């Protein structure tokens, strides 16, 4: 019987011995400690030899082994999971908000959906929201456990030029899920209280990251800038849009200005980055879709602040539409990242959904077949992409926790082996 343990749940007592067997006291369980094969790969296993002990003793042995295996599995997940997995919750939460917008009876541009009985709307929305909530709670609990038991790895993410930006993702996901709630209105006191809970961490991260960009600290912008840096901007814009819906005009303008000023600086920096300064691995190239996610979110936020999809919102929407077109016209850019499934594939989904949301707002403001067609194409594409990602994740679930994740490979420390 074999169980693959977590990387940091073993240690070899004698470093000069490649293979050493250890007997757990008072049991017949033998653990074979990690050894290196000729190819350089480590083979980890736990072996339970056959014995002539009584059935009760065997049940005890297997029960103990199951407990150890469960601890190994949990330790494996805590070691390898990182904030980048919140890409999944971002996609599901944005998709829920898109469907809430499409199924809104007051949206005349989606009246073709209103032929469906009204009794179906609420169950569909509740199902989508509940599924997104379940995934987000699961990821949040896992990451919270990692903060307690693997804090050194969390610190490694904070010091990583890519990983630090995904620390915004959990709070963005919660803000979006709050906004897409089928029952709580933005004016509700619970909505306002939760907004503070989820928005304050975004502001704290802003002070730290933007402060380093401004004061040229250890991670000045010219060295640390990469497409995932847009998430820090999106976090402010999501908070601004939610604040505008609550009627907090000054707060929303404050967050919007904070996000947009740094977006302009980031946009110019990424356009003018020097050759060799892009340290983004090929597997992470799907995050290039964040280039058009930020202006899409900005157009929605400004429309909520002003109350209409005015000229400024349209300009931001057209910019995001142009950037989206330039990326899909370069499929070879993503060729290497598509060779093997990776959680980074989820970066394709939520930017497209954001653009689809902006298109629904544009179609509501500008009547006509062109705007209506753009909305239908982008909304359909968003649904197809997330369905494809859900199927791919289910089919390649064994690849969700790779030994070396490109998001953090360069910073995460190598884990030693030890017995629990």
C-alpha positions in Angstrom: 0.0 0.0 0.0 1.5 3.4 -1.0 0.7 6.9 0.2 2.6 9.9 -1.3 3.4 12.3 1.6 3.8 16.0 1.7 7.3 17.3 1.0 7.9 18.7 4.5 6.5 15.9 6.6 9.6 13.7 6.6 13.2 14.0 7.5 16.0 11.5 7.0 17.8 10.8 10.3 21.0 9.8 8.5 21.8 11.9 5.5 24.5 9.5 4.3 22.0 6.7 4.0 19.8 6.8 0.9 17.3 4.3 2.1 16.4 3.6 5.7 13.4 1.8 7.1 11.7 2.9 10.3 9.3 0.9 12.4 6.6 2.8 14.2 6.6 1.6 17.8 3.9 -0.9 18.9 2.7 -1.5 15.4 3.7 -3.6 12.4 3.8 -0.6 10.1 7.1 0.0 8.3 7.8 3.4 6.8 10.3 3.5 4.0 11.9 6.9 4.1 12.4 9.0 0.9 15.1 7.9 -1.4 16.5 9.2 -4.6 16.3 7.3 -7.9 18.9 7.3 -10.5 17.0 9.9 -12.5 17.2 12.3 -9.5 13.5 12.1 -8.7 12.5 11.3 -5.1 10.3 8.3 -4.4 8.2 8.7 -1.2 6.3 5.8 0.1 4.8 4.2 3.2 4.7 0.4 3.2 2.5 -1.8 5.3 4.0 -5.3 5.3 1.8 -8.4 5.6 1.7 -9.8 9.0 0.2 -12.7 10.8 -1.3 -10.5 13.6 -4.9 -10.7 14.6 -7.7 -9.0 12.7 -8.1 -6.4 15.5 -4.4 -5.5 15.3 -4.6 -5.3 11.5 -7.6 -2.9 11.8 -5.6 -0.8 14.2 -2.7 -0.7 11.8 -4.7 0.3 8.8 -6.6 2.9 10.9 -3.3 4.4 12.0 -2.0 4.4 8.5 -5.2 6.1 7.2 -4.8 8.8 9.8 -1.1 9.3 8.8 -2.2 9.4 5.2 -4.8 12.0 5.9 -2.3 14.2 7.6 0.1 13.8 4.7 -2.6 14.8 2.2 -3.5 17.9 4.2 0.1 18.8 4.6 0.6 18.3 0.8 -2.3 20.7 0.1 -1.1 23.3 2.5 2.4 23.2 1.1 1.5 23.5 -2.6 -1.6 25.7 -2.6 -1.1 29.4 -3.0 -3.2 32.6 -3.5 -3.1 32.0 -7.3 -5.7 29.3 -6.8 -8.2 32.1 -6.1 -8.3 32.5 -9.9 -11.0 29.8 -9.7 -13.1 31.8 -7.2 -12.6 35.0 -9.2 -14.0 33.3 -12.3 -17.0 31.8 -10.6 -17.9 35.0 -8.7 -17.7 37.1 -11.8 -19.7 34.6 -13.8 -22.4 34.7 -11.0 -22.5 38.5 -11.3 -22.8 38.3 -15.1 -25.8 36.0 -14.9 -27.4 38.2 -12.3 -27.1 41.1 -14.7 -28.3 39.0 -17.7 -31.3 37.7 -15.8 -32.3 41.1 -14.5 -35.9 41.8 -15.6 -35.2 45.5 -15.9 -32.4 44.9 -18.5 -34.2 45.4 -21.9 -31.1 44.2 -23.8 -31.6 40.7 -22.4 -35.3 40.5 -22.8 -34.9 37.5 -25.0 -34.1 35.6 -21.8 -37.3 36.8 -20.1 -39.3 34.3 -22.0 -38.0 31.8 -19.5 -40.4 31.4 -16.5 -39.6 33.8 -13.7 -39.5 30.9 -11.2 -36.4 29.6 -12.9 -34.4 32.8 -12.5 -34.0 32.7 -8.7 -33.1 29.0 -8.4 -30.4 29.3 -11.1 -28.9 32.4 -9.5 -29.0 30.8 -6.1 -27.3 27.7 -7.4 -24.5 29.7 -9.1 -24.0 31.9 -6.1 -24.0 29.0 -3.7 -21.5 27.1 -5.8 -19.2 30.1 -6.0 -19.5 30.6 -2.2 -18.7 26.9 -1.5 -15.5 27.1 -3.6 -14.5 30.4 -2.1 -15.0 29.2 1.5 -13.0 26.0 0.8 -10.1 28.0 -0.7 -10.2 30.6 2.1 -10.2 27.9 4.8 -7.2 26.1 3.2 -5.3 29.3 2.8 -6.1 30.3 6.4 -4.7 27.0 7.6 -1.6 27.7 5.5 -1.2 31.0 7.2 -1.1 29.2 10.6 1.0 26.2 9.7 3.0 27.3 6.7 3.6 30.9 7.3 7.0 30.8 5.8 5.5 29.9 2.5 2.9 32.7 2.8 5.8 35.1 3.4 7.5 33.7 0.3 4.4 34.6 -1.7 4.5 38.1 -0.3 8.1 38.5 -1.4 7.4 37.1 -4.9 6.8 39.6 -7.8 3.9 37.5 -9.1 2.5 35.8 -5.9 2.1 39.1 -4.0 -0.5 40.4 -6.5 -2.7 37.3 -6.0 -3.1 38.3 -2.3 -5.7 40.7 -3.6 -7.7 37.9 -5.2 -9.5 36.5 -2.0 -10.8 40.0 -1.1 -11.8 40.8 -4.6 -13.7 37.5 -4.8 -15.6 38.2 -1.5 -16.5 41.7 -2.7 -17.8 40.4 -6.0 -19.7 37.6 -4.3 -21.2 40.2 -1.9 -22.3 42.3 -4.8 -23.9 39.3 -6.7 -25.9 38.2 -3.6 -29.5 37.4 -4.7 -31.1 38.8 -1.6 -29.0 41.4 0.1 -29.4 44.9 -1.4 -26.4 47.3 -1.4 -28.2 49.7 1.0 -28.5 46.9 3.6 -26.5 47.3 6.8 -25.1 43.8 6.4 -23.8 44.7 3.0 -22.1 47.9 4.3 -20.5 46.0 7.2 -19.1 43.2 5.0 -17.8 45.8 2.6 -15.5 47.2 5.3 -14.4 43.7 6.2 -13.3 42.9 2.6 -12.2 46.4 1.5 -9.8 47.2 4.4 -7.3 44.4 3.5 -7.2 45.7 -0.1 -6.3 49.2 1.2 -3.7 47.8 3.5 -2.1 45.9 0.6 -2.3 49.1 -1.4 -0.3 51.0 1.2 2.4 48.4 1.2 2.7 47.7 -2.6 2.0 51.2 -4.0 4.3 52.6 -1.3 7.1 50.4 -2.6 6.4 51.5 -6.2 6.4 55.2 -5.1 9.4 55.2 -2.8 11.5 52.8 -4.9 11.9 50.2 -2.2 13.1 46.7 -2.7 10.5 46.0 -5.4 10.3 49.2 -7.4 7.8 49.1 -10.2 10.2 48.9 -13.2 11.6 45.6 -11.8 8.4 44.1 -10.3 5.8 45.1 -12.9 4.1 42.2 -14.7 0.5 41.6 -15.9 -0.6 40.2 -12.6 0.0 43.7 -11.1 -3.3 44.7 -12.6 -5.0 42.8 -9.8 -4.0 45.5 -7.3 -5.8 48.0 -9.5 -8.8 45.8 -10.0 -9.2 45.5 -6.2 -9.6 49.2 -5.8 -12.0 49.5 -8.7 -14.2 46.6 -7.4 -14.3 48.4 -4.0 -15.2 51.7 -5.7 -18.1 50.1 -7.7 -19.5 48.5 -4.5 -19.2 51.8 -2.6 -21.0 53.7 -5.4 -23.9 51.2 -5.2 -24.2 51.8 -1.5 -24.3 55.6 -2.1 -20.9 56.3 -0.7 -19.9 58.8 -3.4 -16.7 60.1 -1.8 -15.4 56.7 -0.9 -16.0 55.4 -4.3 -14.3 58.4 -6.0 -11.3 58.0 -3.6 -10.8 54.3 -4.4 -11.4 54.9 -8.2 -8.8 57.6 -8.3 -6.3 55.5 -6.4 -6.8 52.6 -8.8 -6.7 54.6 -12.0 -3.6 56.7 -11.2 -1.6 53.5 -10.5 -3.2 51.8 -13.6 -1.9 54.5 -15.8 1.6 54.2 -14.3 1.5 50.4 -14.6 0.1 50.5 -18.1 3.0 52.7 -19.4 5.6 50.7 -17.4 4.4 47.4 -19.0 4.4 49.0 -22.4 7.9 50.3 -22.0 9.6 47.5 -20.1 13.1 46.7 -21.2 14.2 43.6 -23.0 14.9 40.8 -20.5 12.9 42.5 -17.7 9.9 40.3 -18.2 10.3 37.5 -15.6 6.9 35.9 -16.3 7.2 32.2 -17.0 5.6 30.8 -20.2 3.1 28.8 -18.2 1.7 32.1 -16.8 1.0 33.8 -20.1 -2.8 33.5 -19.7 -2.5 36.4 -17.2 -1.9 38.6 -20.2 -5.7 38.7 -20.3 -5.6 41.0 -17.3 -4.5 43.8 -19.7 -8.1 44.3 -20.7 -9.7 43.3 -17.4 -8.6 46.5 -15.6 -10.1 49.0 -18.2 -13.3 46.8 -18.3 -13.6 47.1 -14.5 -12.8 50.8 -14.7 -15.6 51.4 -17.1 -18.1 49.6 -14.8 -16.9 51.5 -11.8 -17.1 54.9 -13.4 -20.6 54.1 -14.7 -21.7 53.3 -11.2 -20.2 56.5 -9.8 -21.7 58.8 -12.5 -25.0 56.8 -12.8 -24.6 56.4 -16.6 -22.3 54.8 -19.1 -20.9 58.1 -20.3 -18.1 59.0 -22.7 -15.3 58.1 -20.2 -16.9 54.7 -19.6 -17.2 54.1 -23.3 -13.5 55.0 -23.9 -12.4 52.5 -21.3 -14.7 49.9 -22.7 -13.3 50.4 -26.2 -9.7 50.3 -24.9 -10.4 46.9 -23.2 -12.1 45.6 -26.4 -9.1 46.6 -28.5 -6.7 45.0 -26.1 -8.8 41.8 -26.1 -8.7 41.8 -29.9 -4.9 42.2 -30.0 -4.5 39.2 -27.7 -6.8 36.8 -29.4 -5.1 37.6 -32.7 -1.8 36.2 -31.2 -2.6 32.6 -30.3 1.1 31.6 -30.6 1.7 33.7 -27.5 -0.2 31.1 -25.4 1.0 28.0 -27.2 3.5 27.0 -24.5 1.1 27.6 -21.7 -1.5 25.3 -23.3 0.7 22.2 -23.6 -0.1 21.0 -20.0 -3.0 21.9 -17.8 -2.3 24.4 -15.0 -4.4 26.4 -12.7 -3.2 29.5 -14.5 -5.7 28.6 -17.3 -8.4 30.1 -15.1 -6.8 33.5 -15.9 -8.6 33.2 -19.2 -12.1 33.3 -17.7 -12.6 36.2 -15.4 -11.2 38.9 -17.7 -13.5 37.7 -20.5 -16.4 37.8 -18.0 -15.5 41.3 -17.0 -15.5 42.4 -20.6 -18.9 40.8 -21.1 -20.2 42.7 -18.1 -19.0 45.9 -19.5 -20.6 45.0 -22.9 -24.0 44.5 -21.2 -23.7 48.0 -19.7 -22.7 49.4 -23.0 -25.6 47.7 -24.8 -28.0 49.1 -22.2 -26.8 52.6 -22.9 -26.3 52.4 -26.7 -29.2 50.8 -28.4 -28.6 49.0 -31.7 -27.8 45.7 -33.3 -24.0 46.2 -33.1 -23.9 46.7 -29.3 -26.4 43.9 -28.8 -24.3 41.5 -30.9 -21.1 42.4 -29.0 -22.9 41.6 -25.8 -24.2 38.3 -27.0 -20.8 37.2 -28.4 -18.8 38.1 -25.3 -21.4 36.7 -22.9 -21.5 33.4 -24.8 -17.7 33.3 -24.9 -17.6 33.8 -21.2 -20.0 30.9 -20.6 -18.1 28.6 -23.0 -14.7 29.4 -21.4 -15.8 28.7 -17.8 -17.5 25.4 -18.8 -14.4 24.3 -20.6 -12.3 25.2 -17.6 -14.6 23.3 -15.2 -14.4 20.2 -17.4 -10.6 20.5 -17.8 -10.2 20.9 -14.0 -12.3 17.8 -13.4 -10.4 15.8 -16.0 -7.0 16.9 -14.9 -7.6 17.2 -11.2 -4.4 15.3 -10.4 -2.4 18.2 -12.0 -4.0 20.9 -9.8 -1.1 20.6 -7.2 2.1 20.3 -9.2 5.5 19.7 -7.6 6.7 23.1 -8.9 4.3 25.8 -9.6 5.6 28.5 -12.0 3.9 31.2 -10.0 6.2 30.8 -7.0 9.0 28.5 -8.1 11.7 31.1 -7.9 10.9 32.1 -4.3 9.4 29.2 -2.4 12.1 27.5 -0.3 12.8 23.8 -0.8 11.1 21.6 1.8 13.1 19.2 3.8 11.7 15.7 4.7 10.9 14.6 8.2 8.6 12.2 10.1 5.5 13.7 11.8 
